[in-house]
Amino acid sequence: MSWPLLIEQTFNGVQFGLVLFLLAVGVTLVFGVMNTVNLAHGSLLMAGGYLFAEAQLRTGSWLLAVLLGLAGAGIIGYLVEAVVVRRLYARSHLEQVLATFGLLLCFNETVVWIWGREPVPVQLPALLRGHIELMPGVPYPSYRLAVSVIALCVAVALWFLIARTRIGMLIRAGAERRDLVEALGVNIGFLYAVVFSLGAVLAGLSGILLGPLLTMQPGMGDPLLILALAVVIVGGAGSIGGTFVAALALGIADTFARTLLPLALGGGAGRSLAAMAVYLLMALTLVFKPTGISGRAGGTE
Amino acid sequence: MNRPESVAVIIVAAVGITFLIGDPYLSRIVTRVCIFAMAAVAVDLLISQCGVASFGHAAFFAAGGYTAGILALNGITNALLVWGAAAGVGMLAGIVLGSLCLRTRGLYFLMITLAFGQMTYLGLQGLRQFGGDDGFRLPRGVALPLIGEVSPSGTLLASAIVLIAILGLSAYLRRARIGALVRAGRDHARRLASLGVDARPYNLVMFAISSGVTALAGALNVNLVQYVSPEMSTWFVSGNLLIMVIFGGIGSLSGPVFGAAALIGLEEALAGATERWPFFLGMAIVMRVLLWDGLKRMARFLKT
């Protein structure tokens, strides 16, 4: 493997990992704080992406479309929590999986209904259409670089929110000892709504950022959601820091495995093994840490 | 309705009526119900007895399907041999995966089975010699000794007989010592351990039986559609099996059978009525979970 390719793939891996982190934040918080699994989280990614594409088509402004997409994902997330997910917190995990699976079917079909099955085109912002020379002779799409920068900034902002604000303190406390937080008189219902909507906005952002890089089609978020579940398991439920590290590691590993293994093993088998690598890591984590990395939520009797 | 005899009577009646009507399309649907009911019974066995819900049983379903397909490619068409091999492969896979997955409980069990399911799906996609993403068509159907090639109505008959046998097996396992032991382990792991009983081998046997039955269902499904592809192992298939169990109500012997009939019937009815049927199916699932009182019963069975 040549140096330019190595550098390019590293940047791609970091970019993918950062976007994966944005998606996984919502999953890990819902998992860690509410002890709930939400399979419809990928639908929020899809909702953000499609609303962004539609807004872009109508307004012609990238920035405005991003804001509208984020707002839309947040509102849909809030409604989903208020109407369905709120009723699932006290239910068994099996019921949570099934109800959110049902939601996922509804969302995918709604998108088919409105936008059809054909992929929807998304425009890059005019400013980011070119390439940047990372090093002499190593051009890199400036949009991908911008995605990394935006995602990194959001990650820092998120760290500030979680580590330095009152609501962040409550979220951390909720992930640690939900029952105690509730006993101390915190409005736990409000806290849950905030956590879920925050996750929805971040999922929407990942959909918006990935829109031009993936094909925008119904169900686009579902494979990514399964990947995000792997990130959450490897990183530890409820842990933002762990999720960040795991997302970067899995993003880079996945990108490299997809480039290197087909080179080493040839087409089909290599590609499959590469895609399996992430789930192998997820399974191994659970084999050696049967109650999760953090050992708290989810596996409790 | 927890007596295998009464469920068997209903199945025999349903299959008999299907034969009387003689519509090939209806007969296909009823065969599918029987096949998926088998897999749902297997999934329910783990949920109601061991207290763990698998989100990866599609892997065993596909393992059985690929076993049947690969045997057919190699000219082996003896139905008993094919079905036996599929169940055997499923049980072996179940022993290997079960010993890893059963270390976890609750949500983490769902996650680790999901991980193995995804690995199976991606692995099957990589099998270029067996069609990769597209899978392959079976060159010929299976045949029974003395009877000859199994026709579509023969598949219906075989599926119904196997389903009834599996219901009998499920009823036996619930009554037997192993059933009592895994239920005790589910409800009071620590108390059981303090009595000097290690529930793990019993759970593993249950898991292996469950995966063997699911693989057998997969092989029958391949005999029905004469086609194998990695799509058999997507997490949507695992999800569908769980939905069937929930639809029918967890823990009763007949529940998964009615659940499979309800889900497949609902799919067919909605697909006939509207192009947007996945939307209404999703709605029905959400409603079933949120509104059905009978599900409260389930909380007792699945304390996770």
Interface residues (C-beta under 8 A of the other chain):
Chain A: F31 N35 V37 V84 R87 L88 R91 S92 H93 L94 E95 V97 L98 A99 F101 G102 L103 L104 L105 C106 F107 N108 E109 T110 V112 W113 I226 L229 A230 I233 G267 G268 A269 G270 R271 S272 L273 A275 M276 Y279 L280 M282 A283 L286 V287 P290 T291 G292 A297 G298 G299 T300 E301
Chain B: I47 A53 F55 L100 R103 T104 R105 G106 L107 Y108 L110 M111 I112 L114 A115 F116 Q118 M119 L122 G123 Q125 G126 L127 R128 G132 A189 W235 G239 L242 I243 I246 R276 P278 F279 L281 G282 M283 A284 I285 V286 R288 V289 L290 L295 M298 A299 L302 K303 T304
